[in-house]
């Protein structure tokens, strides 16, 4: 097994957890998130990333929810944003999607994202494994500020890739962080 195959497996394991939560929440709430406009989804991701940064800087967590859940939420909100964008481009769809359609759309987008991540991972030589989680959170926040600027410009850009690439990068950085957190947990368990 090459290091890249191992990485794909690690990412797929983290995606499985994200997807399972997405499925359970869809079963509980339906696709009520479809009422959100793209800027609202962007802001939801921003709230999660900002909370992580705040916890990293203060070292204090009064709510008790761990940052793992925030990374999972960012993955799912970014995939929801990509789904929203696709459905809007097709002329919209009903707010309530059947569970099988909601899952099929999730799978379609997450597969594209993982394929892009593997291509980039190959070219960058797994540099993310040497990065600090705090640095990846900063990159997520930067991507979000760029997306917000593009949204404020009604989607017009001069040279940038647009919001779709930003959402995909947010998913990838969030997955990198989830893998790194899992590695840290496994290391702590081995050391205990």
Secondary structure, 3 states (H helix, E strand, C coil): CCHHHHHHHHHHHHHHHHHHHHHHHHHHHCCHHHHCCHHHHHHHHHHHHHHHHHHHHHCCCCCCCCHHHHHHHHHHHHHHHHHHHHHHHCCCCCCCCCHHHHHHHHHHHHHHHHHHHHHHHHHHCCHHHHCCHHHHHHHHHHHHHHHHHHHHCCCCCCCCCCHHHHHHHHHHHHHHHHHHHHHHHHHHHHHC
